[in-house]
Amino acid sequence: MTAKSRIELGVGIFIVVGLIILVSFVFLISDFQFIKPGYQFDVVFGFANGLRESAPSRFAGVDIGEVKALRVFYDPQTLKTKVRVRVWVNEDSRIPSDSQVWINTLGLLGEKYLEIIPGEDYNALVKAGDTIIGQDPVAMAEITEETKKLVLKIEQAAGGLNDLLARIHTGQGTLGKLVYDETVYQNISAVSGDLKELTEDLKRHPWKLFFKPKEKPVKK
């Protein structure tokens, strides 16, 4: 073997070893799921809200897998378009079939992930190939529309309150007359005084509650 051949062989071996190290390093830092035992199941949503493949899936707040695929399909039973999300989870994940699943937002950057809230029926667990129904997230457009309606109602209520205060200030209506009409105030004061006198009289003569006073005969 010539010196040139030995050099080429050494370079080839170096490149192969480097590629093996590089691939092993990529597998290590990316923590590829296919080298781990696990199972897959589907979650059906009416609205995916920007969920993507490789998004993490969490069970009770702990990462247990990731989203493998998303597929849009037409449901002939409900006559609506829906999204089927295929989820991969670790083999030791025991997910009750009555668990709640929704799409949540991670951090300030808005990254979407699958949130699984544990159910209570551990006698019926989610198995490979099962399909469960997720809870649809609220679209931002719907939130904006509801916020507009709420603001409009607040503005209408504030306008009505201002109108009521203006009528009271000008002495209109029962409350306005009660606040500003001197005659109404004097009548209420007179009634209050009469009630006070009656109360004091009953305290001194409680028998008047049970006996009607005799009427004085009218002189003819």
Rosetta silent file (secondary structure, phi, psi, omega in degrees, C-alpha in Angstrom):
SEQUENCE: MTAKSRIELGVGIFIVVGLIILVSFVFLISDFQFIKPGYQFDVVFGFANGLRESAPSRFAGVDIGEVKALRVFYDPQTLKTKVRVRVWVNEDSRIPSDSQVWINTLGLLGEKYLEIIPGEDYNALVKAGDTIIGQDPVAMAEITEETKKLVLKIEQAAGGLNDLLARIHTGQGTLGKLVYDETVYQNISAVSGDLKELTEDLKRHPWKLFFKPKEKPVKK
SCORE:     score description
SCORE:     0.000 S_00000001
   1 L     0.000  128.586 -177.915    0.000    0.000    0.000 S_00000001
   2 L   -76.016  167.354  179.353    1.412    3.303   -1.031 S_00000001
   3 H   -63.148  -36.918  179.832    1.691    6.336    1.230 S_00000001
   4 H   -64.916  -39.943  179.622   -1.087    8.064   -0.719 S_00000001
   5 H   -66.185  -40.382  179.087   -3.413    5.093   -0.187 S_00000001
   6 H   -63.707  -39.277  178.432   -2.682    5.024    3.535 S_00000001
   7 H   -64.136  -44.796  179.919   -3.469    8.735    3.786 S_00000001
   8 H   -63.894  -38.673  178.085   -6.780    8.309    1.919 S_00000001
   9 H   -64.635  -42.845  178.984   -7.689    5.355    4.140 S_00000001
  10 H   -63.813  -40.965  177.874   -6.928    7.336    7.266 S_00000001
  11 H   -63.828  -39.891  179.522   -9.000   10.293    6.023 S_00000001
  12 H   -64.597  -43.913  178.420  -11.890    7.943    5.198 S_00000001
  13 H   -64.183  -39.238  179.251  -11.770    6.324    8.638 S_00000001
  14 H   -62.760  -42.476 -179.512  -11.615    9.750   10.269 S_00000001
  15 H   -65.710  -42.532 -179.536  -14.670   10.935    8.324 S_00000001
  16 H   -64.125  -45.542  178.483  -16.661    7.802    9.176 S_00000001
  17 H   -61.525  -41.032  178.674  -15.792    8.046   12.874 S_00000001
  18 H   -63.068  -41.029  178.244  -16.689   11.749   12.829 S_00000001
  19 H   -64.478  -40.605  178.764  -20.056   11.028   11.228 S_00000001
  20 H   -62.973  -43.189  178.721  -20.804    8.328   13.809 S_00000001
  21 H   -64.505  -41.580 -179.069  -19.947   10.703   16.651 S_00000001
  22 H   -64.642  -44.949  179.960  -22.026   13.493   15.081 S_00000001
  23 H   -64.585  -41.033  178.290  -25.085   11.267   14.590 S_00000001
  24 H   -63.212  -38.506  179.650  -24.793    9.914   18.138 S_00000001
  25 H   -66.640  -41.665  178.527  -24.529   13.442   19.485 S_00000001
  26 H   -62.885  -44.908  178.087  -27.629   14.551   17.547 S_00000001
  27 H   -60.324  -37.849 -176.345  -29.585   11.552   18.859 S_00000001
  28 H   -69.739  -47.944 -175.188  -28.445   12.317   22.385 S_00000001
  29 H   -76.330  -27.032 -179.248  -29.308   16.025   22.528 S_00000001
  30 H   -87.621  -12.277  177.389  -32.592   15.670   20.621 S_00000001
  31 L    51.242   57.347 -175.219  -33.752   12.754   22.774 S_00000001
  32 L   -57.640  136.458 -174.454  -35.432   11.029   19.838 S_00000001
  33 H   -74.659  -27.306 -173.912  -38.652    9.330   20.791 S_00000001
  34 H   -70.301  -10.467  176.381  -38.317    6.332   18.497 S_00000001
  35 H   -92.045    1.291  179.124  -35.572    4.851   20.666 S_00000001
  36 L  -111.458  145.848  175.159  -37.956    4.825   23.638 S_00000001
  37 L   -74.706  139.726  179.918  -40.847    2.424   24.217 S_00000001
  38 E  -171.407 -170.216  178.892  -44.229    4.084   24.096 S_00000001
  39 E  -147.202  163.990 -177.257  -47.647    4.131   22.436 S_00000001
  40 E  -121.601  146.440  172.547  -49.804    6.445   20.346 S_00000001
  41 E  -145.538  168.764 -175.566  -53.421    7.563   20.574 S_00000001
  42 E  -111.726  146.155  173.409  -55.555   10.225   18.894 S_00000001
  43 E  -124.464  128.843 -177.054  -57.239   13.352   20.230 S_00000001
  44 E  -103.286  128.432  177.811  -59.984   14.994   18.149 S_00000001
  45 E  -123.325  156.516  170.761  -60.477   18.767   18.239 S_00000001
  46 L   -89.548  -16.134 -177.038  -62.763   21.129   16.400 S_00000001
  47 L  -153.340  121.064 -174.227  -60.059   23.818   16.444 S_00000001
  48 L   -87.327  -18.804  173.934  -56.284   23.204   16.737 S_00000001
  49 L    56.444   38.519  174.836  -55.333   26.834   17.555 S_00000001
  50 L    83.713   11.444  177.071  -51.899   26.672   15.906 S_00000001
  51 L   -64.112  140.459 -177.065  -50.737   23.363   17.430 S_00000001
  52 L  -124.262  163.970  173.508  -47.790   21.892   15.497 S_00000001
  53 L   -63.703  149.096 -178.435  -46.013   18.593   15.102 S_00000001
  54 L    73.328    4.107  174.326  -43.330   17.887   17.722 S_00000001
  55 L   -66.962  140.919 -178.115  -45.186   20.069   20.233 S_00000001
  56 E   -67.728  150.915  171.924  -44.786   18.645   23.745 S_00000001
  57 E  -117.094  133.922 -175.840  -47.597   16.776   25.466 S_00000001
  58 E  -120.826  141.095  177.153  -47.897   17.084   29.251 S_00000001
  59 E  -122.010  115.943 -175.706  -49.696   14.935   31.769 S_00000001
  60 L    58.261   33.844  177.486  -50.351   16.595   35.144 S_00000001
  61 L    83.731    5.438 -177.901  -47.824   19.258   34.121 S_00000001
  62 E  -115.701  134.611  178.092  -45.030   16.768   33.280 S_00000001
  63 E   -65.699  125.185  179.147  -43.673   16.148   29.771 S_00000001
  64 E  -127.275   -2.846 -179.141  -44.539   12.597   28.724 S_00000001
  65 E   175.170 -153.534 -177.606  -44.371   12.763   24.935 S_00000001
  66 E  -155.832  166.240  176.150  -45.055   14.848   21.871 S_00000001
  67 E   -81.266  126.559 -177.733  -47.456   15.483   19.009 S_00000001
  68 E   -95.082  -37.089 -176.939  -46.595   13.245   16.069 S_00000001
  69 E  -159.248  155.885  174.370  -49.068   14.339   13.421 S_00000001
  70 E  -130.370  137.428 -179.222  -52.124   16.491   12.715 S_00000001
  71 E  -140.553  129.278  176.640  -54.753   15.697   10.116 S_00000001
  72 E   -87.111  134.277  179.218  -57.838   17.659    9.084 S_00000001
  73 E  -145.536  164.641  179.248  -60.898   15.524    8.295 S_00000001
  74 E  -103.009  125.771 -179.973  -64.641   15.853    7.799 S_00000001
  75 E   -94.154  109.626 -178.125  -66.870   14.256   10.425 S_00000001
  76 L   -69.532  -19.655 -179.719  -70.085   13.013    8.752 S_00000001
  77 L   -73.673  -43.536  179.651  -71.796   12.511   12.126 S_00000001
  78 L   -97.785   -7.121 -179.201  -71.525   16.137   13.224 S_00000001
  79 L    59.265   38.784 -179.143  -71.242   17.548    9.665 S_00000001
  80 E  -135.653  154.606  174.276  -68.200   19.567   10.744 S_00000001
  81 E   -83.457  133.495 -178.373  -64.506   19.755    9.889 S_00000001
  82 E  -133.224  173.629 -178.476  -62.279   18.541   12.708 S_00000001
  83 E  -122.795  127.942  176.419  -58.618   17.940   13.495 S_00000001
  84 E  -101.488  119.132 -178.750  -57.165   14.583   14.533 S_00000001
  85 E  -105.430  120.434  177.799  -54.019   14.947   16.641 S_00000001
  86 E   -92.693  125.880 -173.626  -51.815   11.868   16.989 S_00000001
  87 E  -117.826  134.126  172.269  -49.951   11.844   20.285 S_00000001
  88 E  -105.767  133.206  178.313  -46.987    9.733   21.346 S_00000001
  89 E  -133.201  160.183  179.273  -46.442    9.157   25.085 S_00000001
  90 E   -60.774  153.811 -176.158  -44.028    7.154   27.194 S_00000001
  91 L   -62.478  -33.425 -176.688  -44.843    3.515   27.804 S_00000001
  92 L   -85.928    8.303  178.926  -45.277    4.016   31.561 S_00000001
  93 L   -77.298  117.964  178.652  -47.881    6.806   31.077 S_00000001
  94 L  -107.082   97.994 -174.063  -51.165    5.697   32.688 S_00000001
  95 L  -105.816  115.369  176.397  -53.788    8.087   31.349 S_00000001
  96 E   -62.385  144.955 -177.335  -57.408    7.593   32.513 S_00000001
  97 L   -67.787  -18.728  178.516  -59.900    7.614   29.670 S_00000001
  98 L   -93.979   17.675  177.897  -61.927   10.364   31.387 S_00000001
  99 L   -69.580  151.402  177.616  -58.960   12.757   31.350 S_00000001
 100 E   -96.227  134.424 -178.181  -59.457   16.246   29.943 S_00000001
 101 E  -126.425  128.381  174.685  -57.271   17.281   27.014 S_00000001
 102 E  -146.047  170.392 -179.476  -56.897   20.786   25.633 S_00000001
 103 E   -95.972  120.406 -176.702  -54.391   22.961   23.786 S_00000001
 104 E  -112.340  169.331 -179.165  -52.510   25.278   26.108 S_00000001
 105 E  -113.018  132.472 -177.610  -50.014   28.104   25.588 S_00000001
 106 E  -104.247  119.529  173.392  -46.485   27.933   26.950 S_00000001
 107 L    68.442 -170.272 -176.696  -44.764   31.123   28.084 S_00000001
 108 L   -80.995  -17.977 -177.852  -44.868   34.580   26.531 S_00000001
 109 L   -79.411  -11.011  176.168  -43.865   33.377   23.073 S_00000001
 110 L    80.575   20.802  178.184  -47.189   31.603   22.626 S_00000001
 111 E   -66.093  132.513 -178.061  -45.839   28.107   21.922 S_00000001
 112 E   -91.546  143.900  174.701  -48.715   25.620   21.866 S_00000001
 113 E  -147.387  166.719 -177.467  -48.614   22.272   23.609 S_00000001
 114 E   -94.600  120.735 -179.201  -51.032   19.505   24.557 S_00000001
 115 E  -104.196  125.596  178.474  -52.206   19.602   28.176 S_00000001
 116 E  -116.732  116.404  178.443  -53.664   16.427   29.686 S_00000001
 117 E   -96.616  121.220 -174.365  -55.417   16.791   33.043 S_00000001
 118 L   -58.955  139.118  173.243  -55.688   13.391   34.790 S_00000001
 119 L   -85.535 -163.259 -176.226  -59.127   11.901   35.216 S_00000001
 120 L  -115.639  -18.281 -175.082  -60.285    9.716   38.099 S_00000001
 121 L   -91.024   88.532  179.278  -61.167    6.372   36.475 S_00000001
 122 L   -83.375    1.782  173.368  -57.877    4.439   36.510 S_00000001
 123 L   -81.404  -18.230  177.537  -59.765    1.238   35.799 S_00000001
 124 L  -124.514  100.539 -176.698  -60.209    2.423   32.195 S_00000001
 125 E  -102.042  154.082  175.237  -56.931    3.675   30.752 S_00000001
 126 L   -69.807  130.100 -179.678  -56.155    5.098   27.321 S_00000001
 127 L  -113.685  169.806  178.736  -54.572    2.397   25.147 S_00000001
 128 L   -59.471  130.745  178.833  -52.656    2.438   21.888 S_00000001
 129 L    89.900   -6.658  179.575  -54.944    3.349   19.012 S_00000001
 130 L   -70.674  160.609  176.468  -57.694    4.858   21.186 S_00000001
 131 E  -128.571  127.241  177.307  -59.419    8.117   20.290 S_00000001
 132 E  -122.831  158.499 -177.617  -60.558   10.654   22.861 S_00000001
 133 E   -96.542  126.237  177.930  -62.327   13.999   22.419 S_00000001
 134 L   -90.760  165.518  177.745  -60.420   17.132   23.368 S_00000001
 135 E   -93.164  122.601 -175.759  -61.802   20.432   24.580 S_00000001
 136 L   -67.872  132.669  174.342  -61.654   23.098   21.885 S_00000001
 137 L   -72.112  158.196  178.720  -59.723   26.255   22.771 S_00000001
 138 L   -83.274  127.918  179.975  -61.432   29.600   22.363 S_00000001
 139 L   -68.444  147.533 -179.534  -60.343   31.431   19.226 S_00000001
 140 H   -61.374  -35.082  178.899  -58.799   34.883   19.682 S_00000001
 141 H   -64.039  -37.330  178.835  -61.382   36.383   17.319 S_00000001
 142 H   -68.644  -39.608  177.264  -64.176   35.073   19.546 S_00000001
 143 H   -62.057  -43.299  179.457  -62.496   36.513   22.645 S_00000001
 144 H   -62.216  -41.610 -179.385  -62.162   39.882   20.893 S_00000001
 145 H   -65.342  -43.105  178.770  -65.832   39.824   19.853 S_00000001
 146 H   -65.320  -35.667  177.716  -67.012   38.990   23.383 S_00000001
 147 H   -64.764  -40.367  177.600  -64.788   41.746   24.768 S_00000001
 148 H   -62.014  -42.883  179.700  -66.362   44.253   22.369 S_00000001
 149 H   -63.186  -40.533  179.585  -69.854   43.189   23.476 S_00000001
 150 H   -64.694  -43.167  178.789  -68.873   43.560   27.143 S_00000001
 151 H   -62.806  -39.730  179.461  -67.408   47.034   26.561 S_00000001
 152 H   -64.224  -41.264  177.839  -70.580   48.056   24.697 S_00000001
 153 H   -64.211  -39.864  178.419  -72.772   46.879   27.577 S_00000001
 154 H   -63.946  -41.997  178.973  -70.610   48.789   30.065 S_00000001
 155 H   -63.666  -41.259  178.681  -70.874   51.942   27.948 S_00000001
 156 H   -64.530  -42.065  178.818  -74.664   51.561   27.733 S_00000001
 157 H   -64.580  -40.746  178.697  -74.918   51.033   31.488 S_00000001
 158 H   -64.511  -38.828  177.795  -72.710   54.064   32.139 S_00000001
 159 H   -64.237  -41.447  177.403  -74.872   56.151   29.794 S_00000001
 160 H   -64.495  -38.442  178.330  -78.034   55.063   31.610 S_00000001
 161 H   -65.952  -41.320  178.016  -76.468   55.871   34.971 S_00000001
 162 H   -62.997  -40.099  178.891  -75.434   59.327   33.795 S_00000001
 163 H   -64.813  -40.365  178.711  -78.974   59.961   32.532 S_00000001
 164 H   -64.181  -43.683  178.692  -80.426   58.832   35.867 S_00000001
 165 H   -63.796  -36.491  178.716  -78.074   61.101   37.820 S_00000001
 166 H   -66.196  -40.830  179.092  -78.954   64.005   35.547 S_00000001
 167 H   -66.280  -38.598  177.684  -82.689   63.462   36.141 S_00000001
 168 H   -64.631  -41.298 -177.950  -82.144   63.264   39.887 S_00000001
 169 H   -64.432  -32.715  179.329  -80.089   66.438   39.802 S_00000001
 170 L   -89.003    2.918  176.710  -82.891   68.296   37.985 S_00000001
 171 L    81.448   17.944  179.981  -85.485   66.962   40.429 S_00000001
 172 L   -88.348  151.960  178.028  -87.221   64.622   37.986 S_00000001
 173 H    77.157  172.002 -177.705  -88.723   61.319   39.061 S_00000001
 174 H   -63.291  -45.142 -178.285  -89.518   60.040   42.555 S_00000001
 175 H   -67.909  -37.349  178.224  -85.914   59.960   43.710 S_00000001
 176 H   -64.676  -42.184  177.651  -85.230   63.409   42.296 S_00000001
 177 H   -65.849  -36.765  179.734  -88.237   64.864   44.099 S_00000001
 178 H   -63.771  -35.391 -176.969  -87.224   63.061   47.281 S_00000001
 179 H   -82.429  -39.816 -169.573  -83.780   64.623   47.148 S_00000001
 180 H  -111.510  -18.984 -176.694  -84.606   68.128   45.918 S_00000001
 181 L   -83.450  117.730 -178.133  -88.323   68.816   46.546 S_00000001
 182 H   -65.483  -33.959 -178.770  -88.747   70.657   49.867 S_00000001
 183 H   -64.661  -44.613  178.325  -92.457   69.731   50.081 S_00000001
 184 H   -61.328  -41.058  178.780  -91.745   66.007   49.917 S_00000001
 185 H   -62.045  -42.996 -179.545  -89.102   66.427   52.585 S_00000001
 186 H   -65.940  -39.547  178.377  -91.533   68.286   54.883 S_00000001
 187 H   -63.160  -43.585  178.522  -94.245   65.638   54.379 S_00000001
 188 H   -63.749  -39.551  178.665  -91.816   62.839   55.224 S_00000001
 189 H   -64.248  -39.295  179.893  -90.660   64.764   58.295 S_00000001
 190 H   -65.892  -44.603  178.319  -94.276   65.247   59.400 S_00000001
 191 H   -62.502  -40.905  178.669  -95.079   61.551   58.987 S_00000001
 192 H   -62.726  -39.438  178.325  -91.909   60.643   60.849 S_00000001
 193 H   -65.943  -41.370  178.284  -92.911   62.966   63.684 S_00000001
 194 H   -62.911  -41.603  178.526  -96.394   61.452   63.887 S_00000001
 195 H   -64.313  -37.061  178.491  -94.947   57.950   64.010 S_00000001
 196 H   -65.460  -42.408  178.089  -92.577   58.999   66.747 S_00000001
 197 H   -64.763  -40.635  179.345  -95.428   60.429   68.830 S_00000001
 198 H   -63.578  -41.326  179.263  -97.503   57.288   68.285 S_00000001
 199 H   -63.554  -44.282  179.394  -94.603   55.091   69.364 S_00000001
 200 H   -64.119  -37.947  179.624  -94.021   57.123   72.509 S_00000001
 201 H   -66.464  -38.647  178.885  -97.750   57.012   73.321 S_00000001
 202 H   -69.657  -31.155  176.307  -97.840   53.220   72.930 S_00000001
 203 H   -64.692  -38.849 -178.957  -94.848   52.897   75.216 S_00000001
 204 H   -78.917  -33.667 -177.371  -96.717   54.825   77.921 S_00000001
 205 L  -130.585   73.150 -177.192 -100.087   53.183   77.277 S_00000001
 206 H   -64.543  -20.345 -179.103  -99.511   49.719   75.715 S_00000001
 207 H   -64.669  -17.323 -179.522 -103.116   48.705   76.499 S_00000001
 208 H   -66.473  -18.233  177.126 -104.216   50.845   73.548 S_00000001
 209 H   -68.891  -25.971 -172.778 -102.957   48.063   71.245 S_00000001
 210 L  -110.190  -18.183 -177.742 -105.709   45.750   72.549 S_00000001
 211 L  -122.993  132.228  178.185 -108.568   48.055   73.447 S_00000001
 212 L   -85.292  128.089 -179.233 -110.310   50.446   71.171 S_00000001
 213 L   -63.690  140.302 -179.735 -111.058   53.748   72.902 S_00000001
 214 L   -69.383  139.066  178.084 -114.736   54.470   73.429 S_00000001
 215 L   -78.622  138.098  178.904 -116.176   57.093   71.211 S_00000001
 216 L   -72.111  135.285  179.920 -117.585   60.107   72.989 S_00000001
 217 L   -65.782  141.573 -179.509 -121.352   60.482   72.550 S_00000001
 218 L   -85.580  125.784  179.371 -122.356   63.227   70.278 S_00000001
 219 L   -74.692  128.884  177.497 -124.520   65.814   71.971 S_00000001
 220 L   -90.430    0.000    0.000 -127.721   66.517   70.136 S_00000001
